[in-house]
Amino acid sequence: MHGYCMRCRKKVDIQHAKAIVMKNNKPATMGTCPSCGCKVCRIGKG
Ligand SMILES: [Zn+2]
């Protein structure tokens, strides 16, 4: 599962990825960046 890290400004492997539902009821996947540890979010189911 890949996501785009805003801090690293590159695609990274999402660690600890888990499925969430955003405020607009769209499914998304949220996890942490392996490089900097900040949150990475990806639209769509994981
Ligand atoms: Zn990062």
N, CA, C, O and the ligand as a Tripos MOL2 file, in Angstrom:
@<TRIPOS>MOLECULE
protein
  185   183    47     0     0
PROTEIN
NO_CHARGES

@<TRIPOS>ATOM
      1 N           0.8460   -1.2040    0.0000 N.3       1 MET1
      2 CA          0.0000    0.0000    0.0000 C.3       1 MET1
      3 C           0.8790    1.2500    0.0000 C.2       1 MET1
      4 O           1.7130    1.4440    0.8840 O.2       1 MET1
      5 N           0.6730    2.0870   -1.0070 N.am      2 HIS2
      6 CA          1.4550    3.3010   -1.1040 C.3       2 HIS2
      7 C           0.5810    4.5290   -0.8840 C.2       2 HIS2
      8 O          -0.6050    4.5480   -1.2130 O.2       2 HIS2
      9 N           1.1980    5.5300   -0.3280 N.am      3 GLY3
     10 CA          0.5190    6.7940   -0.1570 C.3       3 GLY3
     11 C           1.4930    7.9200   -0.4220 C.2       3 GLY3
     12 O           2.6940    7.6960   -0.5730 O.2       3 GLY3
     13 N           0.9730    9.1200   -0.4750 N.am      4 TYR4
     14 CA          1.8280   10.2630   -0.7500 C.3       4 TYR4
     15 C           2.0840   11.0340    0.5340 C.2       4 TYR4
     16 O           1.1560   11.5510    1.1570 O.2       4 TYR4
     17 N           3.3540   11.1060    0.9250 N.am      5 CYS5
     18 CA          3.7010   11.8190    2.1530 C.3       5 CYS5
     19 C           3.8620   13.2970    1.8380 C.2       5 CYS5
     20 O           4.6620   13.6680    0.9790 O.2       5 CYS5
     21 N           3.1140   14.1310    2.5210 N.am      6 MET6
     22 CA          3.1710   15.5640    2.2770 C.3       6 MET6
     23 C           4.5130   16.1420    2.7180 C.2       6 MET6
     24 O           5.0080   17.0940    2.1160 O.2       6 MET6
     25 N           5.0900   15.5780    3.7480 N.am      7 ARG7
     26 CA          6.3340   16.1260    4.2830 C.3       7 ARG7
     27 C           7.5270   15.7140    3.4220 C.2       7 ARG7
     28 O           8.3870   16.5320    3.0970 O.2       7 ARG7
     29 N           7.5630   14.4300    3.0600 N.am      8 CYS8
     30 CA          8.6630   13.9370    2.2250 C.3       8 CYS8
     31 C           8.4750   14.3180    0.7590 C.2       8 CYS8
     32 O           9.4240   14.3140   -0.0250 O.2       8 CYS8
     33 N           7.2360   14.6470    0.4050 N.am      9 ARG9
     34 CA          6.8910   14.9850   -0.9680 C.3       9 ARG9
     35 C           7.2650   13.8570   -1.9330 C.2       9 ARG9
     36 O           7.8340   14.0840   -3.0010 O.2       9 ARG9
     37 N           6.9300   12.6620   -1.5260 N.am     10 LYS10
     38 CA          7.1480   11.5210   -2.4010 C.3      10 LYS10
     39 C           6.2310   10.3900   -1.9620 C.2      10 LYS10
     40 O           5.6410   10.4260   -0.8820 O.2      10 LYS10
     41 N           6.1260    9.3880   -2.8240 N.am     11 LYS11
     42 CA          5.3230    8.2330   -2.4730 C.3      11 LYS11
     43 C           6.0900    7.3490   -1.5090 C.2      11 LYS11
     44 O           7.2860    7.1050   -1.6670 O.2      11 LYS11
     45 N           5.3780    6.8860   -0.5230 N.am     12 VAL12
     46 CA          6.0110    6.0440    0.4890 C.3      12 VAL12
     47 C           5.1200    4.8460    0.7790 C.2      12 VAL12
     48 O           3.9280    4.8550    0.4730 O.2      12 VAL12
     49 N           5.7020    3.8350    1.3630 N.am     13 ASP13
     50 CA          4.9170    2.7100    1.8570 C.3      13 ASP13
     51 C           4.2020    3.1310    3.1320 C.2      13 ASP13
     52 O           4.8260    3.6180    4.0750 O.2      13 ASP13
     53 N           2.8940    2.9410    3.1490 N.am     14 ILE14
     54 CA          2.1470    3.3050    4.3480 C.3      14 ILE14
     55 C           2.3410    2.2250    5.3960 C.2      14 ILE14
     56 O           2.0640    1.0500    5.1550 O.2      14 ILE14
     57 N           2.8120    2.6290    6.5420 N.am     15 GLN15
     58 CA          2.9600    1.6850    7.6390 C.3      15 GLN15
     59 C           1.7790    1.8180    8.5850 C.2      15 GLN15
     60 O           1.2010    2.8930    8.7450 O.2      15 GLN15
     61 N           1.4400    0.7000    9.2060 N.am     16 HIS16
     62 CA          0.3020    0.6460   10.1240 C.3      16 HIS16
     63 C          -0.9680    1.1370    9.4400 C.2      16 HIS16
     64 O          -1.8040    1.8090   10.0440 O.2      16 HIS16
     65 N          -1.0880    0.7820    8.1630 N.am     17 ALA17
     66 CA         -2.2450    1.2500    7.4080 C.3      17 ALA17
     67 C          -3.5250    0.6490    7.9590 C.2      17 ALA17
     68 O          -3.5790   -0.5300    8.3100 O.2      17 ALA17
     69 N          -4.5430    1.4740    8.0270 N.am     18 LYS18
     70 CA         -5.8420    0.9780    8.4530 C.3      18 LYS18
     71 C          -6.9300    1.7440    7.7130 C.2      18 LYS18
     72 O          -6.7570    2.9020    7.3330 O.2      18 LYS18
     73 N          -8.0390    1.0720    7.5220 N.am     19 ALA19
     74 CA         -9.1430    1.6760    6.7940 C.3      19 ALA19
     75 C          -9.9020    2.6320    7.6990 C.2      19 ALA19
     76 O         -10.2160    2.3090    8.8440 O.2      19 ALA19
     77 N         -10.1860    3.7930    7.1760 N.am     20 ILE20
     78 CA        -10.9750    4.7850    7.9070 C.3      20 ILE20
     79 C         -12.0650    5.3090    6.9860 C.2      20 ILE20
     80 O         -12.0790    5.0120    5.7920 O.2      20 ILE20
     81 N         -12.9670    6.0830    7.5440 N.am     21 VAL21
     82 CA        -13.9920    6.7530    6.7540 C.3      21 VAL21
     83 C         -13.8640    8.2480    7.0050 C.2      21 VAL21
     84 O         -13.8760    8.7090    8.1460 O.2      21 VAL21
     85 N         -13.7420    8.9830    5.9250 N.am     22 MET22
     86 CA        -13.5720   10.4160    6.0600 C.3      22 MET22
     87 C         -14.8960   11.0900    6.3650 C.2      22 MET22
     88 O         -15.9510   10.4560    6.3700 O.2      22 MET22
     89 N         -14.8180   12.3970    6.6210 N.am     23 LYS23
     90 CA        -16.0000   13.1460    7.0150 C.3      23 LYS23
     91 C         -17.0890   13.1190    5.9470 C.2      23 LYS23
     92 O         -18.2770   13.2050    6.2600 O.2      23 LYS23
     93 N         -16.6820   13.0000    4.6900 N.am     24 ASN24
     94 CA        -17.6600   12.9590    3.6070 C.3      24 ASN24
     95 C         -18.0870   11.5330    3.2760 C.2      24 ASN24
     96 O         -18.6350   11.2640    2.2070 O.2      24 ASN24
     97 N         -17.8250   10.6240    4.2170 N.am     25 ASN25
     98 CA        -18.2260    9.2200    4.0860 C.3      25 ASN25
     99 C         -17.4930    8.4680    2.9780 C.2      25 ASN25
    100 O         -17.9430    7.4120    2.5360 O.2      25 ASN25
    101 N         -16.3790    9.0060    2.5390 N.am     26 LYS26
    102 CA        -15.5690    8.3020    1.5490 C.3      26 LYS26
    103 C         -14.5530    7.4300    2.2940 C.2      26 LYS26
    104 O         -13.9580    7.8610    3.2810 O.2      26 LYS26
    105 N         -14.3630    6.1980    1.8080 N.am     27 PRO27
    106 CA        -13.3660    5.3420    2.4410 C.3      27 PRO27
    107 C         -11.9540    5.8280    2.1400 C.2      27 PRO27
    108 O         -11.6840    6.3450    1.0570 O.2      27 PRO27
    109 N         -11.0710    5.6600    3.0930 N.am     28 ALA28
    110 CA         -9.6800    6.0690    2.9140 C.3      28 ALA28
    111 C          -8.7960    5.1630    3.7520 C.2      28 ALA28
    112 O          -9.2670    4.4200    4.6130 O.2      28 ALA28
    113 N          -7.5280    5.2440    3.4800 N.am     29 THR29
    114 CA         -6.5680    4.4760    4.2550 C.3      29 THR29
    115 C          -5.6070    5.4480    4.9300 C.2      29 THR29
    116 O          -5.0640    6.3470    4.2880 O.2      29 THR29
    117 N          -5.4060    5.2620    6.2060 N.am     30 MET30
    118 CA         -4.5090    6.1540    6.9290 C.3      30 MET30
    119 C          -3.4300    5.3390    7.6230 C.2      30 MET30
    120 O          -3.6820    4.2530    8.1450 O.2      30 MET30
    121 N          -2.2320    5.8840    7.6160 N.am     31 GLY31
    122 CA         -1.1200    5.2220    8.2720 C.3      31 GLY31
    123 C          -0.0120    6.2180    8.5220 C.2      31 GLY31
    124 O          -0.2460    7.4260    8.5400 O.2      31 GLY31
    125 N           1.1910    5.7170    8.7140 N.am     32 THR32
    126 CA          2.3080    6.6020    8.9940 C.3      32 THR32
    127 C           3.4040    6.4040    7.9590 C.2      32 THR32
    128 O           3.5580    5.3180    7.3980 O.2      32 THR32
    129 N           4.1550    7.4550    7.7150 N.am     33 CYS33
    130 CA          5.2630    7.4110    6.7750 C.3      33 CYS33
    131 C           6.4670    6.7290    7.4350 C.2      33 CYS33
    132 O           6.8180    7.0660    8.5650 O.2      33 CYS33
    133 N           7.0980    5.7820    6.7490 N.am     34 PRO34
    134 CA          8.2520    5.0920    7.3400 C.3      34 PRO34
    135 C           9.4790    5.9890    7.4310 C.2      34 PRO34
    136 O          10.4040    5.6860    8.1850 O.2      34 PRO34
    137 N           9.5080    7.0790    6.6860 N.am     35 SER35
    138 CA         10.6820    7.9420    6.6730 C.3      35 SER35
    139 C          10.6330    8.9890    7.7780 C.2      35 SER35
    140 O          11.6020    9.1690    8.5160 O.2      35 SER35
    141 N           9.4980    9.6790    7.8880 N.am     36 CYS36
    142 CA          9.4270   10.8010    8.8240 C.3      36 CYS36
    143 C           8.4260   10.5560    9.9450 C.2      36 CYS36
    144 O           8.4340   11.2730   10.9450 O.2      36 CYS36
    145 N           7.5680    9.5560    9.7920 N.am     37 GLY37
    146 CA          6.6520    9.2240   10.8680 C.3      37 GLY37
    147 C           5.3900   10.0450   10.9050 C.2      37 GLY37
    148 O           4.5680    9.8790   11.8060 O.2      37 GLY37
    149 N           5.2180   10.9350    9.9370 N.am     38 CYS38
    150 CA          4.0030   11.7240    9.9340 C.3      38 CYS38
    151 C           2.8730   10.9260    9.3010 C.2      38 CYS38
    152 O           3.1000    9.8690    8.7130 O.2      38 CYS38
    153 N           1.6740   11.4340    9.4260 N.am     39 LYS39
    154 CA          0.5250   10.7120    8.9240 C.3      39 LYS39
    155 C           0.4620   10.7780    7.4050 C.2      39 LYS39
    156 O           0.7170   11.8120    6.7890 O.2      39 LYS39
    157 N           0.1130    9.6410    6.8320 N.am     40 VAL40
    158 CA         -0.0820    9.5560    5.3890 C.3      40 VAL40
    159 C          -1.4890    9.0610    5.1470 C.2      40 VAL40
    160 O          -1.9330    8.0910    5.7600 O.2      40 VAL40
    161 N          -2.1920    9.7370    4.2460 N.am     41 CYS41
    162 CA         -3.5680    9.3690    3.9690 C.3      41 CYS41
    163 C          -3.7180    9.0860    2.4880 C.2      41 CYS41
    164 O          -3.1320    9.7670    1.6470 O.2      41 CYS41
    165 N          -4.5060    8.0770    2.1830 N.am     42 ARG42
    166 CA         -4.7390    7.7280    0.7890 C.3      42 ARG42
    167 C          -6.2270    7.4990    0.5960 C.2      42 ARG42
    168 O          -6.8740    6.8230    1.3960 O.2      42 ARG42
    169 N          -6.7580    8.0670   -0.4660 N.am     43 ILE43
    170 CA         -8.1680    7.8920   -0.7650 C.3      43 ILE43
    171 C          -8.4040    6.4850   -1.2880 C.2      43 ILE43
    172 O          -7.6220    5.9800   -2.0930 O.2      43 ILE43
    173 N          -9.4630    5.8590   -0.8410 N.am     44 GLY44
    174 CA         -9.8030    4.5420   -1.3160 C.3      44 GLY44
    175 C          -9.4900    3.4670   -0.2840 C.2      44 GLY44
    176 O          -8.7220    3.6780    0.6540 O.2      44 GLY44
    177 N         -10.1030    2.3230   -0.4870 N.am     45 LYS45
    178 CA         -9.8960    1.2300    0.4550 C.3      45 LYS45
    179 C          -8.5120    0.6150    0.2900 C.2      45 LYS45
    180 O          -7.9530    0.6060   -0.8070 O.2      45 LYS45
    181 N          -7.9780    0.1150    1.3630 N.am     46 GLY46
    182 CA         -6.6350   -0.4510    1.3320 C.3      46 GLY46
    183 C          -6.6160   -1.9000    0.9150 C.2      46 GLY46
    184 O          -5.5480   -2.5090    0.8440 O.2      46 GLY46
    185 ZN          7.3060   11.2430    5.2150 Zn       47 ZN47
@<TRIPOS>BOND
     1     1     2 1
     2     2     3 1
     3     3     4 2
     4     3     5 am
     5     5     6 1
     6     6     7 1
     7     7     8 2
     8     7     9 am
     9     9    10 1
    10    10    11 1
    11    11    12 2
    12    11    13 am
    13    13    14 1
    14    14    15 1
    15    15    16 2
    16    15    17 am
    17    17    18 1
    18    18    19 1
    19    19    20 2
    20    19    21 am
    21    21    22 1
    22    22    23 1
    23    23    24 2
    24    23    25 am
    25    25    26 1
    26    26    27 1
    27    27    28 2
    28    27    29 am
    29    29    30 1
    30    30    31 1
    31    31    32 2
    32    31    33 am
    33    33    34 1
    34    34    35 1
    35    35    36 2
    36    35    37 am
    37    37    38 1
    38    38    39 1
    39    39    40 2
    40    39    41 am
    41    41    42 1
    42    42    43 1
    43    43    44 2
    44    43    45 am
    45    45    46 1
    46    46    47 1
    47    47    48 2
    48    47    49 am
    49    49    50 1
    50    50    51 1
    51    51    52 2
    52    51    53 am
    53    53    54 1
    54    54    55 1
    55    55    56 2
    56    55    57 am
    57    57    58 1
    58    58    59 1
    59    59    60 2
    60    59    61 am
    61    61    62 1
    62    62    63 1
    63    63    64 2
    64    63    65 am
    65    65    66 1
    66    66    67 1
    67    67    68 2
    68    67    69 am
    69    69    70 1
    70    70    71 1
    71    71    72 2
    72    71    73 am
    73    73    74 1
    74    74    75 1
    75    75    76 2
    76    75    77 am
    77    77    78 1
    78    78    79 1
    79    79    80 2
    80    79    81 am
    81    81    82 1
    82    82    83 1
    83    83    84 2
    84    83    85 am
    85    85    86 1
    86    86    87 1
    87    87    88 2
    88    87    89 am
    89    89    90 1
    90    90    91 1
    91    91    92 2
    92    91    93 am
    93    93    94 1
    94    94    95 1
    95    95    96 2
    96    95    97 am
    97    97    98 1
    98    98    99 1
    99    99   100 2
   100    99   101 am
   101   101   102 1
   102   102   103 1
   103   103   104 2
   104   103   105 am
   105   105   106 1
   106   106   107 1
   107   107   108 2
   108   107   109 am
   109   109   110 1
   110   110   111 1
   111   111   112 2
   112   111   113 am
   113   113   114 1
   114   114   115 1
   115   115   116 2
   116   115   117 am
   117   117   118 1
   118   118   119 1
   119   119   120 2
   120   119   121 am
   121   121   122 1
   122   122   123 1
   123   123   124 2
   124   123   125 am
   125   125   126 1
   126   126   127 1
   127   127   128 2
   128   127   129 am
   129   129   130 1
   130   130   131 1
   131   131   132 2
   132   131   133 am
   133   133   134 1
   134   134   135 1
   135   135   136 2
   136   135   137 am
   137   137   138 1
   138   138   139 1
   139   139   140 2
   140   139   141 am
   141   141   142 1
   142   142   143 1
   143   143   144 2
   144   143   145 am
   145   145   146 1
   146   146   147 1
   147   147   148 2
   148   147   149 am
   149   149   150 1
   150   150   151 1
   151   151   152 2
   152   151   153 am
   153   153   154 1
   154   154   155 1
   155   155   156 2
   156   155   157 am
   157   157   158 1
   158   158   159 1
   159   159   160 2
   160   159   161 am
   161   161   162 1
   162   162   163 1
   163   163   164 2
   164   163   165 am
   165   165   166 1
   166   166   167 1
   167   167   168 2
   168   167   169 am
   169   169   170 1
   170   170   171 1
   171   171   172 2
   172   171   173 am
   173   173   174 1
   174   174   175 1
   175   175   176 2
   176   175   177 am
   177   177   178 1
   178   178   179 1
   179   179   180 2
   180   179   181 am
   181   181   182 1
   182   182   183 1
   183   183   184 2
@<TRIPOS>SUBSTRUCTURE
     1 MET1         2 RESIDUE 1 A MET
     2 HIS2         6 RESIDUE 1 A HIS
     3 GLY3        10 RESIDUE 1 A GLY
     4 TYR4        14 RESIDUE 1 A TYR
     5 CYS5        18 RESIDUE 1 A CYS
     6 MET6        22 RESIDUE 1 A MET
     7 ARG7        26 RESIDUE 1 A ARG
     8 CYS8        30 RESIDUE 1 A CYS
     9 ARG9        34 RESIDUE 1 A ARG
    10 LYS10       38 RESIDUE 1 A LYS
    11 LYS11       42 RESIDUE 1 A LYS
    12 VAL12       46 RESIDUE 1 A VAL
    13 ASP13       50 RESIDUE 1 A ASP
    14 ILE14       54 RESIDUE 1 A ILE
    15 GLN15       58 RESIDUE 1 A GLN
    16 HIS16       62 RESIDUE 1 A HIS
    17 ALA17       66 RESIDUE 1 A ALA
    18 LYS18       70 RESIDUE 1 A LYS
    19 ALA19       74 RESIDUE 1 A ALA
    20 ILE20       78 RESIDUE 1 A ILE
    21 VAL21       82 RESIDUE 1 A VAL
    22 MET22       86 RESIDUE 1 A MET
    23 LYS23       90 RESIDUE 1 A LYS
    24 ASN24       94 RESIDUE 1 A ASN
    25 ASN25       98 RESIDUE 1 A ASN
    26 LYS26      102 RESIDUE 1 A LYS
    27 PRO27      106 RESIDUE 1 A PRO
    28 ALA28      110 RESIDUE 1 A ALA
    29 THR29      114 RESIDUE 1 A THR
    30 MET30      118 RESIDUE 1 A MET
    31 GLY31      122 RESIDUE 1 A GLY
    32 THR32      126 RESIDUE 1 A THR
    33 CYS33      130 RESIDUE 1 A CYS
    34 PRO34      134 RESIDUE 1 A PRO
    35 SER35      138 RESIDUE 1 A SER
    36 CYS36      142 RESIDUE 1 A CYS
    37 GLY37      146 RESIDUE 1 A GLY
    38 CYS38      150 RESIDUE 1 A CYS
    39 LYS39      154 RESIDUE 1 A LYS
    40 VAL40      158 RESIDUE 1 A VAL
    41 CYS41      162 RESIDUE 1 A CYS
    42 ARG42      166 RESIDUE 1 A ARG
    43 ILE43      170 RESIDUE 1 A ILE
    44 GLY44      174 RESIDUE 1 A GLY
    45 LYS45      178 RESIDUE 1 A LYS
    46 GLY46      182 RESIDUE 1 A GLY
    47 ZN47       185 GROUP 0 **** ****
